[in-house]
């Protein structure tokens, strides 16, 4: 069974304050220097999807997420289920 440290928590949200663009924040990668700022930005936005990705091959998962954000920011409508399906094996159980 994977330990908590074996996964990274993230959230996809829409920035409703400035750009209207979809963004991602990786909560478990935040530092003391940027934690408050990034959390406040996400909280001010519109929640879309949250979950965990496995740290094993995390860079691949981040590339998938960036591609999904790019598609959504270009106007494509995706559902949370489609996000989950796209992450596939990179998704970690909550």
C-alpha positions, 0 to 999 in steps of 0.5 A: 500500500503506497504511503502518503509521501508517494503521491502529490495532491493537486487542484485544477481551478479556473482563475476568476479574478484576472484571466479566466484561464484554468490553472493547476496548483500542486499543494504538496510541492508548495514551499513556505515562500509561495504557499499562502499566495498559491493557496489564496489564488486557488481559493479565489478561483472556481474549483474544477478538479482535485486529486492525487498523482503518483510520485512515480513518473510524476513528470509524465502526469504533469505533462498530461495535466498541462496538455489538458489545461492547454485544451481547456484554455483553448475552449475545449470542454472537458469533464472531471471524468475525462480528466480522471480518464486521461490521468489513468495509471498516474492517478493515485487513490484518495 
